[in-house]
Amino acid sequence: MALSDLIVVNHRKAAKADALAPAGLDGCVVRTCLREVQVTTRAQINGAAAHLPHTDANGASTELYQGAEAYSFLLRLATGLESEIVGETEIFGQIKQAWRDFETQDDARPLRPWMQRLLQETKEIRSEYVVGLGSATYGSLTRRLLGGRPEGITLLLGAGQLAATILPYLDGTDLRIHNRNPARAFAMLAEARQRHGGSVTVLDPGLDAELAVWREARDIIICVPADAERDVARAQAWRDHAAARGGRLLHLGVRGSEGTAFNGLPNVATLDEMFSLRDSQAGQRTALLNRARKACLDKAQLARLDDADGSRSGSSHHGWEDLAVFQAQVAW
Ligand SMILES: NC(=O)c1ccc[n+]([C@@H]2O[C@H](COP(=O)([O-])OP(=O)(O)OC[C@H]3O[C@@H](n4cnc5c(N)ncnc54)[C@H](OP(=O)(O)O)[C@@H]3O)[C@@H](O)[C@H]2O)c1
């Protein structure tokens, strides 16, 4: 498939909405808490893109990229340059998983060379520019928001991707994990690269077992979506017990506490506070990130040159010298 037939549709959710992206997307779909990205072909998208770009009344927006711009956007997305925590690595895992889920379908065949090229070039850009960015990950920011090395009993709610990312940063604590499905919590522990230095207990799934630990824990990290019913009981337990111990409640399932049962409670932080902390340490990262963005653009330009050669789409044949010549020609 020619590069010019590559289409990427970026559905960005509204800050305060749960999920506003259209259902039933065709192609390879990457779902994150901020957006849904549809990787597809010109033939598949057909007339469906006629109304794009589009922004709705809640602020959710949809934009379409084609050809080299689509590839460049995918590189920025996969290297974490489009993420709220710029440079984070979870998004790369989410893209690889979305592609694994999709690649066995017939519709996947035209996309395969470009996706393979994307996965390879993402690794190259990450290792050259992004790995040295320092510690703006969900785990490291969690640890800083908890005031350094957590101590005492820590309750981690959830066993999904976010909880797994944060788990290594809770090392050494008396850790209690509560998940709706305890088997997933055991699987998360089994997959964790390093052994937890303290003790770990996976709790029974019921609310009673969870609330018992809310009454004992010093720090609590919520990595599950907001739950109107349970959050009332959780907030009450925080107000009556845990807050007095001087710990911190970190709710990463919501952008802010406004409109939730936790609004106004002491020592509560949400994604908004985490993003503010990230911003305050962002300065020194800017230069490296600019170089990573330039690398995404250059690689998309090289993809365009390779594609212009005809049958070699998806594999890399031109080098940086060709890019320099091409850019000099464009400058003329
Ligand atoms: N991944 C990120 O980079 C990221 C970044 C910022 C914020 N977040 C937010 O963090 C939360 C978790 O995200 P994730 O990426 O870890 O998702 P995930 O991998 O899909 O895992 C979802 C987690 O939430 C639990 N869960 C989902 N619906 C639930 C419900 N109705 N009742 C009780 N538990 C429920 C799941 O329990 P089961 O295992 O039992 O299904 C699992 O532990 C979401 O609110 C997400 O928006 C994620």
The ligand as a Tripos MOL2 file, in Angstrom:
@<TRIPOS>MOLECULE
LIG
   48    52     1     0     0
SMALL
NO_CHARGES

@<TRIPOS>ATOM
      1 N1         -3.1090    3.6070   31.3860 N.am      1 LIG1
      2 C1         -2.8180    4.9080   31.5000 C.2       1 LIG1
      3 O1         -1.7950    5.3660   30.9670 O.2       1 LIG1
      4 C2         -3.7200    5.8470   32.3110 C.ar      1 LIG1
      5 C3         -3.2790    7.1560   32.5090 C.ar      1 LIG1
      6 C4         -4.0540    8.0350   33.2590 C.ar      1 LIG1
      7 C5         -5.2540    7.6060   33.7980 C.ar      1 LIG1
      8 N2         -5.6870    6.3400   33.5700 N.ar      1 LIG1
      9 C6         -6.9680    5.9460   34.1890 C.3       1 LIG1
     10 O2         -6.7170    4.9070   35.1380 O.3       1 LIG1
     11 C7         -7.8250    4.0040   35.1750 C.3       1 LIG1
     12 C8         -7.3240    2.5940   34.8600 C.3       1 LIG1
     13 O3         -6.7260    2.6340   33.5830 O.3       1 LIG1
     14 P1         -5.8820    1.3960   32.9960 P.3       1 LIG1
     15 O4         -5.1600    1.9160   31.8190 O.co2     1 LIG1
     16 O5         -5.1430    0.6990   34.0760 O.co2     1 LIG1
     17 O6         -7.0760    0.4860   32.4470 O.3       1 LIG1
     18 P2         -7.1310   -1.1010   32.2730 P.3       1 LIG1
     19 O7         -5.7910   -1.6560   31.9560 O.co2     1 LIG1
     20 O8         -8.2530   -1.3560   31.3530 O.co2     1 LIG1
     21 O9         -7.5440   -1.5960   33.7340 O.3       1 LIG1
     22 C9         -8.7460   -1.1320   34.2860 C.3       1 LIG1
     23 C10        -8.6980   -1.3570   35.7720 C.3       1 LIG1
     24 O10        -9.8780   -0.7900   36.3190 O.3       1 LIG1
     25 C11       -10.7170   -1.8480   36.8230 C.3       1 LIG1
     26 N3        -12.1040   -1.5300   36.4930 N.ar      1 LIG1
     27 C12       -12.5740   -1.1500   35.2940 C.ar      1 LIG1
     28 N4        -13.9050   -0.9360   35.3800 N.ar      1 LIG1
     29 C13       -14.2610   -1.1930   36.6570 C.ar      1 LIG1
     30 C14       -15.4980   -1.1520   37.3700 C.ar      1 LIG1
     31 N5        -16.6320   -0.8100   36.7770 N.pl3     1 LIG1
     32 N6        -15.4820   -1.4850   38.6760 N.ar      1 LIG1
     33 C15       -14.3370   -1.8470   39.2970 C.ar      1 LIG1
     34 N7        -13.1340   -1.9080   38.6800 N.ar      1 LIG1
     35 C16       -13.0940   -1.5880   37.3720 C.ar      1 LIG1
     36 C17       -10.2180   -3.1060   36.1650 C.3       1 LIG1
     37 O11       -10.5870   -4.2070   36.9660 O.3       1 LIG1
     38 P3        -10.6450   -5.7010   36.3290 P.3       1 LIG1
     39 O12        -9.2160   -6.1430   36.2020 O.co2     1 LIG1
     40 O13       -11.4100   -6.4840   37.3350 O.co2     1 LIG1
     41 O14       -11.3280   -5.5710   35.0150 O.co2     1 LIG1
     42 C18        -8.7090   -2.8360   36.1400 C.3       1 LIG1
     43 O15        -8.1180   -2.9810   37.3920 O.3       1 LIG1
     44 C19        -8.8240    4.5210   34.1310 C.3       1 LIG1
     45 O16        -9.7820    5.3220   34.7930 O.3       1 LIG1
     46 C20        -7.9700    5.3780   33.2030 C.3       1 LIG1
     47 O17        -8.7100    6.3990   32.5710 O.3       1 LIG1
     48 C21        -4.9340    5.4300   32.8590 C.ar      1 LIG1
@<TRIPOS>BOND
     1     1     2 1
     2     2     3 2
     3     2     4 1
     4     4     5 ar
     5     4    48 ar
     6     5     6 ar
     7     6     7 ar
     8     7     8 ar
     9     8     9 1
    10     8    48 ar
    11     9    10 1
    12     9    46 1
    13    10    11 1
    14    11    12 1
    15    11    44 1
    16    12    13 1
    17    13    14 1
    18    14    15 2
    19    14    16 1
    20    14    17 1
    21    17    18 1
    22    18    19 2
    23    18    20 1
    24    18    21 1
    25    21    22 1
    26    22    23 1
    27    23    24 1
    28    23    42 1
    29    24    25 1
    30    25    26 1
    31    25    36 1
    32    26    27 ar
    33    26    35 ar
    34    27    28 ar
    35    28    29 ar
    36    29    30 ar
    37    29    35 ar
    38    30    31 1
    39    30    32 ar
    40    32    33 ar
    41    33    34 ar
    42    34    35 ar
    43    36    37 1
    44    36    42 1
    45    37    38 1
    46    38    39 2
    47    38    40 1
    48    38    41 1
    49    42    43 1
    50    44    45 1
    51    44    46 1
    52    46    47 1
@<TRIPOS>SUBSTRUCTURE
     1 LIG1         1 GROUP 0 **** ****
